[in-house]
């Protein structure tokens, strides 16, 4: 039976997650900053709700991407060099998460990003834990992504694209930022072909948690991110 979390209940060990249910670990609790930060530091993340209660997951294996393994295709490199997209960091976090919530995805009926989820991550952004990378075309938001940074660990949450390559350009700039600032691993949560094409791969949960423990122990800089200092030469 999947445990139900009350307001003061702690998460069960991740080993208790249900492999036959995608790594579902628990139901309930809340989406407070403290609860979310505790979850991510333990390798747990919220994904969807049931009757308004958050569902908490810790799958095994875990999809990750190491910045040095990012695959920059020739076509994406050419796109980056055209300068078609203007890239900004932390400029419109609310717009990014709202766009991710509104994006229709194959095999999904609706979105897991509920209004409560949006409010929770916007609050984390205000506190300096959550960040967005955005791409613009002629001043209009065209694509982007958001996630959390704890120590030298980045947790990717969702991305969207309104035109070809808009989210890939945002991801390439994210990789460059993370590399420049000594981040060592991106949590991609679940495997997708798209993430695999960019260099993501699955590793055992035990290996993921071992790396996670060390990386999240590093100091966290909760400042606004900026693209200005990045090398523009692709």
Secondary structure, 3 states (H helix, E strand, C coil): CCEEECCCCCCCCHHHCEHHHCCEEEEECCCCHHHHHHHHHCCCEEEEEECCEEEEECCCCEEEECHHHCCCCHHHHHHHHHCCCEEEECCCHHHHHHHHHHCCCCCCCCCCCCHHHHHHHHHHHHCCCEEEEEEEECCEEEEEEEEEEECCEEEEEEEEECCCCHHHHHHHHHHHHHHHCCCCEEEEECCCHHHHHCCCEEECHHHHHHHHHHHHCCCCCCCCCCCCCCCCCC
